[in-house]
Structures are given as structure tokens and as C-alpha cells.
Amino acid sequence: MSRAAGQHLQGLRRVVADDGLLGAAELRRIAASLNLRPTKQWGQNFVHDANTVRRIVRLAGVGPDDAVLEVGPGLGSLTLALLAVVRRVIAVEIDPVLAEQLPVTVGA
């Protein structure tokens, strides 16, 4: 990773809201810093409502003994909520910009 990229990523270390999830403000800040816009080509949609994310996790019925495969984690909204509940999340992202940002967002 280049020094400039490292400095950029270091500046994004604290991206989650107080509840540990990504809200609209955090998503906007990350997207702006990455000059990122969702693309139709990859069907990207970024969930920004914490209540929606919590509801998805609750309805999935996952728990502390579960491992979850998340396809297309994007900026990590759902990933963060899953990490709070399950044993392990395996996230697969094909967008290289999002794939580089995800470990920063989730603190990996």
C-alpha cells in the first residue's frame, strides 16, 4: 500500500457511530473520502439505517455459534451488526475500493 493510501486509511479509523454501526453520516463521509458512488453494474446499495440492519440480523436468526458468509458487504453496515452477534463473518467483496475499505471500517 502506498504511503498516501496508508494515510488516507489511517484518517478513516474511527468511522462507526456511537452504537457501533454505520449511519448515514458515516457512510457519506466514507463514500466522499473514497470518491465512491454505488454502481448499478454490481447492484450496489448501501444500507444506512441502523434499525434496518439490526432487523436483518434479528430476522436471520443467527447467533454466537454461527459463521456467516456475506456476499457484497460494501462498506460494512451489515458486517458490523453481524460481528456483534455471530462467531465469524466471511465477507466477499468484488469492488476493489470497497474490499480495501472494509477491514478499516470493521477494525480488522
VMD Tcl script that builds the backbone (N, CA, C; Angstrom):
set m [mol new atoms 324]
animate dup $m
set s [atomselect $m all]
$s set {name element resname resid chain x y z} {
  {N N MET 1 A 0.847 -1.175 0.000}
  {CA C MET 1 A 0.000 0.000 0.000}
  {C C MET 1 A 0.888 1.231 0.000}
  {N N SER 2 A 0.504 2.227 -0.767}
  {CA C SER 2 A 1.288 3.454 -0.837}
  {C C SER 2 A 1.161 4.240 0.461}
  {N N ARG 3 A 2.113 5.132 0.691}
  {CA C ARG 3 A 2.073 5.953 1.897}
  {C C ARG 3 A 0.814 6.823 1.916}
  {N N ALA 4 A 0.471 7.393 0.759}
  {CA C ALA 4 A -0.731 8.231 0.675}
  {C C ALA 4 A -1.979 7.422 1.012}
  {N N ALA 5 A -2.056 6.200 0.479}
  {CA C ALA 5 A -3.208 5.346 0.777}
  {C C ALA 5 A -3.240 4.998 2.254}
  {N N GLY 6 A -2.075 4.730 2.824}
  {CA C GLY 6 A -1.998 4.430 4.252}
  {C C GLY 6 A -2.470 5.594 5.097}
  {N N GLN 7 A -2.078 6.806 4.731}
  {CA C GLN 7 A -2.521 7.990 5.461}
  {C C GLN 7 A -4.030 8.170 5.308}
  {N N HIS 8 A -4.524 7.932 4.104}
  {CA C HIS 8 A -5.963 8.027 3.852}
  {C C HIS 8 A -6.711 7.048 4.754}
  {N N LEU 9 A -6.262 5.798 4.787}
  {CA C LEU 9 A -6.932 4.787 5.591}
  {C C LEU 9 A -6.817 5.097 7.073}
  {N N GLN 10 A -5.669 5.611 7.498}
  {CA C GLN 10 A -5.491 5.952 8.898}
  {C C GLN 10 A -6.492 7.029 9.307}
  {N N GLY 11 A -6.769 7.956 8.428}
  {CA C GLY 11 A -7.726 9.007 8.715}
  {C C GLY 11 A -9.150 8.499 8.851}
  {N N LEU 12 A -9.420 7.288 8.401}
  {CA C LEU 12 A -10.769 6.727 8.469}
  {C C LEU 12 A -10.937 5.704 9.585}
  {N N ARG 13 A -9.975 5.606 10.476}
  {CA C ARG 13 A -10.035 4.581 11.515}
  {C C ARG 13 A -11.328 4.632 12.332}
  {N N ARG 14 A -11.785 5.804 12.708}
  {CA C ARG 14 A -12.986 5.928 13.532}
  {C C ARG 14 A -14.162 6.273 12.644}
  {N N VAL 15 A -14.770 5.274 12.056}
  {CA C VAL 15 A -15.854 5.555 11.116}
  {C C VAL 15 A -17.223 5.131 11.619}
  {N N VAL 16 A -17.279 4.400 12.697}
  {CA C VAL 16 A -18.578 3.914 13.152}
  {C C VAL 16 A -19.217 4.901 14.114}
  {N N ALA 17 A -20.529 4.856 14.183}
  {CA C ALA 17 A -21.274 5.716 15.103}
  {C C ALA 17 A -21.133 5.183 16.524}
  {N N ASP 18 A -21.682 5.896 17.465}
  {CA C ASP 18 A -21.582 5.500 18.870}
  {C C ASP 18 A -22.177 4.127 19.149}
  {N N ASP 19 A -23.166 3.711 18.355}
  {CA C ASP 19 A -23.783 2.400 18.575}
  {C C ASP 19 A -23.003 1.267 17.912}
  {N N GLY 20 A -21.848 1.584 17.322}
  {CA C GLY 20 A -21.018 0.568 16.691}
  {C C GLY 20 A -21.427 0.222 15.275}
  {N N LEU 21 A -22.422 0.911 14.739}
  {CA C LEU 21 A -22.892 0.656 13.381}
  {C C LEU 21 A -22.620 1.869 12.504}
  {N N LEU 22 A -22.781 1.693 11.211}
  {CA C LEU 22 A -22.628 2.806 10.276}
  {C C LEU 22 A -23.978 3.469 10.052}
  {N N GLY 23 A -24.027 4.755 10.244}
  {CA C GLY 23 A -25.233 5.510 9.942}
  {C C GLY 23 A -25.037 6.269 8.645}
  {N N ALA 24 A -26.035 7.039 8.281}
  {CA C ALA 24 A -25.978 7.795 7.029}
  {C C ALA 24 A -24.790 8.750 7.000}
  {N N ALA 25 A -24.517 9.423 8.109}
  {CA C ALA 25 A -23.404 10.387 8.145}
  {C C ALA 25 A -22.066 9.692 7.943}
  {N N GLU 26 A -21.885 8.551 8.593}
  {CA C GLU 26 A -20.629 7.809 8.444}
  {C C GLU 26 A -20.465 7.286 7.020}
  {N N LEU 27 A -21.542 6.762 6.454}
  {CA C LEU 27 A -21.478 6.264 5.078}
  {C C LEU 27 A -21.158 7.384 4.099}
  {N N ARG 28 A -21.779 8.535 4.291}
  {CA C ARG 28 A -21.486 9.682 3.412}
  {C C ARG 28 A -20.025 10.095 3.532}
  {N N ARG 29 A -19.512 10.132 4.758}
  {CA C ARG 29 A -18.124 10.532 4.978}
  {C C ARG 29 A -17.155 9.554 4.301}
  {N N ILE 30 A -17.391 8.268 4.487}
  {CA C ILE 30 A -16.520 7.265 3.866}
  {C C ILE 30 A -16.618 7.356 2.347}
  {N N ALA 31 A -17.835 7.385 1.823}
  {CA C ALA 31 A -18.036 7.438 0.371}
  {C C ALA 31 A -17.377 8.669 -0.230}
  {N N ALA 32 A -17.504 9.811 0.428}
  {CA C ALA 32 A -16.888 11.041 -0.078}
  {C C ALA 32 A -15.372 10.932 -0.062}
  {N N SER 33 A -14.826 10.360 0.999}
  {CA C SER 33 A -13.364 10.248 1.085}
  {C C SER 33 A -12.804 9.301 0.034}
  {N N LEU 34 A -13.615 8.345 -0.400}
  {CA C LEU 34 A -13.192 7.378 -1.417}
  {C C LEU 34 A -13.656 7.775 -2.815}
  {N N ASN 35 A -14.358 8.913 -2.914}
  {CA C ASN 35 A -14.958 9.346 -4.177}
  {C C ASN 35 A -15.802 8.205 -4.763}
  {N N LEU 36 A -16.647 7.651 -3.932}
  {CA C LEU 36 A -17.378 6.431 -4.239}
  {C C LEU 36 A -18.861 6.711 -4.441}
  {N N ARG 37 A -19.404 6.091 -5.474}
  {CA C ARG 37 A -20.845 6.107 -5.722}
  {C C ARG 37 A -21.270 4.684 -6.054}
  {N N PRO 38 A -22.396 4.241 -5.511}
  {CA C PRO 38 A -22.860 2.886 -5.828}
  {C C PRO 38 A -23.040 2.716 -7.335}
  {N N THR 39 A -22.654 1.554 -7.848}
  {CA C THR 39 A -22.788 1.307 -9.281}
  {C C THR 39 A -23.888 0.282 -9.551}
  {N N LYS 40 A -24.657 0.532 -10.589}
  {CA C LYS 40 A -25.698 -0.410 -10.994}
  {C C LYS 40 A -25.077 -1.697 -11.523}
  {N N GLN 41 A -23.887 -1.568 -12.119}
  {CA C GLN 41 A -23.199 -2.725 -12.702}
  {C C GLN 41 A -23.063 -3.855 -11.682}
  {N N TRP 42 A -22.755 -3.499 -10.442}
  {CA C TRP 42 A -22.565 -4.511 -9.397}
  {C C TRP 42 A -23.741 -4.560 -8.430}
  {N N GLY 43 A -24.817 -3.862 -8.756}
  {CA C GLY 43 A -26.010 -3.890 -7.914}
  {C C GLY 43 A -25.779 -3.365 -6.512}
  {N N GLN 44 A -24.972 -2.334 -6.388}
  {CA C GLN 44 A -24.604 -1.827 -5.072}
  {C C GLN 44 A -25.701 -0.955 -4.465}
  {N N ASN 45 A -25.995 -1.237 -3.224}
  {CA C ASN 45 A -26.890 -0.437 -2.387}
  {C C ASN 45 A -26.286 -0.440 -0.994}
  {N N PHE 46 A -26.173 0.716 -0.384}
  {CA C PHE 46 A -25.569 0.796 0.943}
  {C C PHE 46 A -26.652 1.039 1.982}
  {N N VAL 47 A -26.862 0.063 2.851}
  {CA C VAL 47 A -27.859 0.182 3.910}
  {C C VAL 47 A -27.320 1.149 4.955}
  {N N HIS 48 A -28.091 2.198 5.235}
  {CA C HIS 48 A -27.599 3.209 6.165}
  {C C HIS 48 A -28.464 3.356 7.409}
  {N N ASP 49 A -29.552 2.637 7.487}
  {CA C ASP 49 A -30.419 2.736 8.649}
  {C C ASP 49 A -30.075 1.634 9.650}
  {N N ALA 50 A -29.626 2.037 10.839}
  {CA C ALA 50 A -29.205 1.070 11.853}
  {C C ALA 50 A -30.347 0.141 12.255}
  {N N ASN 51 A -31.558 0.645 12.310}
  {CA C ASN 51 A -32.696 -0.210 12.670}
  {C C ASN 51 A -32.938 -1.284 11.614}
  {N N THR 52 A -32.769 -0.935 10.351}
  {CA C THR 52 A -32.917 -1.919 9.270}
  {C C THR 52 A -31.848 -2.992 9.384}
  {N N VAL 53 A -30.620 -2.584 9.646}
  {CA C VAL 53 A -29.516 -3.535 9.779}
  {C C VAL 53 A -29.777 -4.480 10.954}
  {N N ARG 54 A -30.176 -3.928 12.088}
  {CA C ARG 54 A -30.465 -4.774 13.261}
  {C C ARG 54 A -31.624 -5.735 12.972}
  {N N ARG 55 A -32.612 -5.265 12.241}
  {CA C ARG 55 A -33.756 -6.119 11.904}
  {C C ARG 55 A -33.329 -7.268 10.992}
  {N N ILE 56 A -32.489 -6.985 10.017}
  {CA C ILE 56 A -31.989 -8.038 9.123}
  {C C ILE 56 A -31.284 -9.119 9.934}
  {N N VAL 57 A -30.423 -8.699 10.856}
  {CA C VAL 57 A -29.683 -9.663 11.682}
  {C C VAL 57 A -30.650 -10.462 12.554}
  {N N ARG 58 A -31.604 -9.787 13.159}
  {CA C ARG 58 A -32.577 -10.470 14.019}
  {C C ARG 58 A -33.387 -11.491 13.220}
  {N N LEU 59 A -33.870 -11.087 12.043}
  {CA C LEU 59 A -34.683 -11.986 11.222}
  {C C LEU 59 A -33.875 -13.141 10.634}
  {N N ALA 60 A -32.569 -12.955 10.509}
  {CA C ALA 60 A -31.713 -14.040 10.015}
  {C C ALA 60 A -31.616 -15.167 11.037}
  {N N GLY 61 A -31.886 -14.847 12.290}
  {CA C GLY 61 A -31.873 -15.881 13.323}
  {C C GLY 61 A -30.495 -16.433 13.631}
  {N N VAL 62 A -29.467 -15.636 13.416}
  {CA C VAL 62 A -28.102 -16.098 13.678}
  {C C VAL 62 A -27.717 -15.807 15.123}
  {N N GLY 63 A -26.741 -16.582 15.613}
  {CA C GLY 63 A -26.312 -16.424 16.998}
  {C C GLY 63 A -24.825 -16.643 17.171}
  {N N PRO 64 A -24.381 -16.700 18.420}
  {CA C PRO 64 A -22.953 -16.732 18.736}
  {C C PRO 64 A -22.187 -17.946 18.206}
  {N N ASP 65 A -22.867 -19.018 17.892}
  {CA C ASP 65 A -22.185 -20.204 17.366}
  {C C ASP 65 A -22.135 -20.234 15.849}
  {N N ASP 66 A -22.708 -19.234 15.200}
  {CA C ASP 66 A -22.822 -19.229 13.743}
  {C C ASP 66 A -21.656 -18.530 13.050}
  {N N ALA 67 A -21.366 -19.012 11.852}
  {CA C ALA 67 A -20.462 -18.331 10.920}
  {C C ALA 67 A -21.336 -17.908 9.741}
  {N N VAL 68 A -21.124 -16.690 9.265}
  {CA C VAL 68 A -21.962 -16.139 8.200}
  {C C VAL 68 A -21.098 -15.780 6.997}
  {N N LEU 69 A -21.547 -16.168 5.813}
  {CA C LEU 69 A -20.920 -15.744 4.569}
  {C C LEU 69 A -21.716 -14.553 4.052}
  {N N GLU 70 A -21.066 -13.402 3.994}
  {CA C GLU 70 A -21.723 -12.192 3.497}
  {C C GLU 70 A -21.162 -11.873 2.117}
  {N N VAL 71 A -22.010 -11.914 1.118}
  {CA C VAL 71 A -21.604 -11.621 -0.252}
  {C C VAL 71 A -21.945 -10.165 -0.550}
  {N N GLY 72 A -20.929 -9.395 -0.915}
  {CA C GLY 72 A -21.128 -7.980 -1.211}
  {C C GLY 72 A -21.330 -7.139 0.025}
  {N N PRO 73 A -20.393 -7.154 0.961}
  {CA C PRO 73 A -20.564 -6.400 2.203}
  {C C PRO 73 A -20.510 -4.888 2.041}
  {N N GLY 74 A -20.044 -4.429 0.890}
  {CA C GLY 74 A -19.980 -2.982 0.662}
  {C C GLY 74 A -19.080 -2.293 1.663}
  {N N LEU 75 A -19.604 -1.270 2.314}
  {CA C LEU 75 A -18.831 -0.522 3.302}
  {C C LEU 75 A -18.890 -1.146 4.687}
  {N N GLY 76 A -19.710 -2.168 4.878}
  {CA C GLY 76 A -19.690 -2.911 6.130}
  {C C GLY 76 A -20.828 -2.658 7.098}
  {N N SER 77 A -21.903 -2.042 6.661}
  {CA C SER 77 A -23.030 -1.775 7.564}
  {C C SER 77 A -23.549 -3.060 8.208}
  {N N LEU 78 A -23.902 -4.021 7.387}
  {CA C LEU 78 A -24.414 -5.288 7.899}
  {C C LEU 78 A -23.304 -6.094 8.566}
  {N N THR 79 A -22.108 -6.008 8.039}
  {CA C THR 79 A -20.965 -6.730 8.601}
  {C C THR 79 A -20.774 -6.384 10.069}
  {N N LEU 80 A -20.804 -5.098 10.388}
  {CA C LEU 80 A -20.623 -4.662 11.777}
  {C C LEU 80 A -21.702 -5.234 12.687}
  {N N ALA 81 A -22.938 -5.226 12.229}
  {CA C ALA 81 A -24.032 -5.767 13.038}
  {C C ALA 81 A -23.881 -7.272 13.221}
  {N N LEU 82 A -23.465 -7.960 12.175}
  {CA C LEU 82 A -23.253 -9.404 12.274}
  {C C LEU 82 A -22.119 -9.738 13.235}
  {N N LEU 83 A -21.026 -8.984 13.156}
  {CA C LEU 83 A -19.874 -9.243 14.023}
  {C C LEU 83 A -20.226 -9.132 15.502}
  {N N ALA 84 A -21.227 -8.341 15.818}
  {CA C ALA 84 A -21.651 -8.190 17.209}
  {C C ALA 84 A -22.442 -9.397 17.705}
  {N N VAL 85 A -22.880 -10.261 16.776}
  {CA C VAL 85 A -23.791 -11.346 17.137}
  {C C VAL 85 A -23.223 -12.733 16.872}
  {N N VAL 86 A -22.467 -12.892 15.796}
  {CA C VAL 86 A -22.025 -14.232 15.384}
  {C C VAL 86 A -20.548 -14.467 15.689}
  {N N ARG 87 A -20.166 -15.728 15.601}
  {CA C ARG 87 A -18.785 -16.121 15.865}
  {C C ARG 87 A -17.834 -15.592 14.803}
  {N N ARG 88 A -18.266 -15.657 13.537}
  {CA C ARG 88 A -17.363 -15.299 12.439}
  {C C ARG 88 A -18.163 -14.818 11.235}
  {N N VAL 89 A -17.628 -13.796 10.561}
  {CA C VAL 89 A -18.210 -13.323 9.304}
  {C C VAL 89 A -17.141 -13.442 8.224}
  {N N ILE 90 A -17.472 -14.132 7.158}
  {CA C ILE 90 A -16.605 -14.214 5.987}
  {C C ILE 90 A -17.253 -13.316 4.941}
  {N N ALA 91 A -16.584 -12.211 4.624}
  {CA C ALA 91 A -17.150 -11.217 3.713}
  {C C ALA 91 A -16.407 -11.255 2.383}
  {N N VAL 92 A -17.160 -11.354 1.292}
  {CA C VAL 92 A -16.583 -11.416 -0.048}
  {C C VAL 92 A -17.055 -10.191 -0.831}
  {N N GLU 93 A -16.101 -9.350 -1.224}
  {CA C GLU 93 A -16.412 -8.115 -1.947}
  {C C GLU 93 A -15.597 -8.065 -3.233}
  {N N ILE 94 A -16.254 -7.823 -4.389}
  {CA C ILE 94 A -15.535 -7.787 -5.664}
  {C C ILE 94 A -15.065 -6.394 -6.050}
  {N N ASP 95 A -15.653 -5.369 -5.462}
  {CA C ASP 95 A -15.227 -3.997 -5.758}
  {C C ASP 95 A -13.926 -3.737 -5.001}
  {N N PRO 96 A -12.822 -3.492 -5.705}
  {CA C PRO 96 A -11.528 -3.351 -5.025}
  {C C PRO 96 A -11.473 -2.185 -4.040}
  {N N VAL 97 A -12.156 -1.111 -4.316}
  {CA C VAL 97 A -12.163 0.036 -3.395}
  {C C VAL 97 A -12.873 -0.347 -2.098}
  {N N LEU 98 A -14.013 -0.989 -2.223}
  {CA C LEU 98 A -14.756 -1.418 -1.040}
  {C C LEU 98 A -14.018 -2.516 -0.287}
  {N N ALA 99 A -13.386 -3.422 -1.018}
  {CA C ALA 99 A -12.635 -4.501 -0.379}
  {C C ALA 99 A -11.484 -3.954 0.452}
  {N N GLU 100 A -10.853 -2.891 -0.008}
  {CA C GLU 100 A -9.756 -2.281 0.750}
  {C C GLU 100 A -10.285 -1.522 1.965}
  {N N GLN 101 A -11.444 -0.924 1.851}
  {CA C GLN 101 A -12.014 -0.134 2.948}
  {C C GLN 101 A -12.605 -1.003 4.049}
  {N N LEU 102 A -13.158 -2.151 3.708}
  {CA C LEU 102 A -13.890 -2.964 4.680}
  {C C LEU 102 A -13.089 -3.283 5.942}
  {N N PRO 103 A -11.837 -3.744 5.856}
  {CA C PRO 103 A -11.090 -4.022 7.087}
  {C C PRO 103 A -10.902 -2.780 7.958}
  {N N VAL 104 A -10.812 -1.627 7.327}
  {CA C VAL 104 A -10.683 -0.379 8.081}
  {C C VAL 104 A -11.979 -0.101 8.828}
  {N N THR 105 A -13.090 -0.261 8.143}
  {CA C THR 105 A -14.395 0.004 8.746}
  {C C THR 105 A -14.657 -0.906 9.933}
  {N N VAL 106 A -14.367 -2.184 9.781}
  {CA C VAL 106 A -14.698 -3.140 10.842}
  {C C VAL 106 A -13.578 -3.297 11.864}
  {N N GLY 107 A -12.469 -2.619 11.645}
  {CA C GLY 107 A -11.377 -2.671 12.616}
  {C C GLY 107 A -10.594 -3.966 12.592}
  {N N ALA 108 A -10.576 -4.634 11.446}
  {CA C ALA 108 A -9.845 -5.908 11.330}
  {C C ALA 108 A -8.352 -5.678 11.241}
}
mol reanalyze $m
mol bondsrecalc $m
mol representation Tube
mol addrep $m
